[in-house]
Amino acid sequence: MIAIRTIEEELSDLKKTNKHGSFVYASSSETFSSSCNNHFRHIKRIDKHGVYIIRQKSTNQVLYIGKGGTINDQGVFKRQDIPGRLTNRKGKISSNEWLKTLLSEKGVLVIESEQGSDITGCH
């Protein structure tokens, strides 16, 4: 029989074996792109591919799960990494607009991501 676990249980196990980090988006006076780029500027790893999660800080509720970095037929990551995905468009509006609206509706946001093996400056 297959055990069904919650996403939080799975994430907890993944965090035990993988480097991860997070940053907070708390003020609409700074663009989300600036917050994101400032965070990832401190990460030494060249390829910044993996899964990211956007949470409501006050409740820890998962609001969005995404990924950066699809692998092509040759086993090479395509161009868009996590910072690229986070700062890209969400449908017809920019990520800055989408996340600013999410911030106003849900309050302070926490963005978690897998960080690879060389991390500096992560919360």
N, C-alpha and C positions, 0 to 999 in steps of 0.2 A: 504494500500500500504506500502511496506517495504522500509524504507529509506536506501539508500546505502551510506556509509560513507567511507572516505579514511582511510588507515591504520594509518596515523598520527592522525586523529580525534579519532579513537578507542584507540590508545596508550595514547593520552592525557587524556582521561577519566580514563583509567586504572591506570595511574600514580597518579591521584587524590586520589585514594582509596587504593593503594598498595605501600608498600615500594619498592624502586628501587635504583639502583646505576649504576655506570659505571666506566670503567677504559680505559686508552689509551694505545695502542700498537704503539709506535712511532719509535723504533730503532731495526733494525735487529741484532744489536750486542748483545741484550738480547733475549733469546729464548722466544717465546710466552708462553710456559709452565711456565716459571719463572714469567712473568708478571701476568699471570692468577692466579697462586698459591699465589703470594704475595697479590693480591687483595682479594681473598677469605679467606685468613688466618685471615683477620680482621673482618670477618663476624661471629658473635657468633652463629647464628642459626645452629643447627646440620644438618637438612636436607636442602640441597641447590638445590632444584628442582624447575623447572619453565621454562619460555621462555627466550631466549637471542637473541639479535639482534646485528649484526656486521654492522657498518656504516662507510662510508668514511667521515672523519672528515671535510674536506674542503667543501663538498657539502651537508652533512647530508644524502646522498643517502643510502638507505638500500641495503646492499650487500648480506646479508644472515640472515635467521631467523631459529632458531633451538630450541630444547627443551631438557631438561635434566630431566629424571625421568618418566618412564612409570609406570603405576600402574598395579599390577598383579590382578588375580581373587579374591584375599582376601582383596583387597583395600590397599595393602602395596606397597610403592615405590620399584621398582627394584633398583639394585645396582648403576647404573650410574647417577650421579647428573650433574649439569651444569659444574663445573670444569672438571669432568671426560669426558663429551662430548666435551668440548672445547679443551681438550688436547689429545683426542683420534685420531685415523687415519681418514682421509677423503679419502676413497677409497684406492688406493695403496700407497699413500704418507702420511707421518706423518702430524699432524696438524701444527707442527712447520714449516715444509716446505711449506705447503699450505698457511698459514698465512703470512709467509715471502714473498712469491710470491705475495700475495694479497697486502701486504704493499708496495712492489716495484712498483706494477702496479697502485695502487689507492692512495698511500700516507698514512698518519697517519690514523689509525683505532680507532674507539670508540666501545667498547663492552658494551652494556647495558643489565641489567638483573633485574628480580624481586628478591628482597632480603629478603623477610620475615619481621619479626617484630623487630629484634635486629640488627641494623646496626652500625658499627663503621668504620671509615676510608674510607668511600666511597666518591667519588668526586661529 
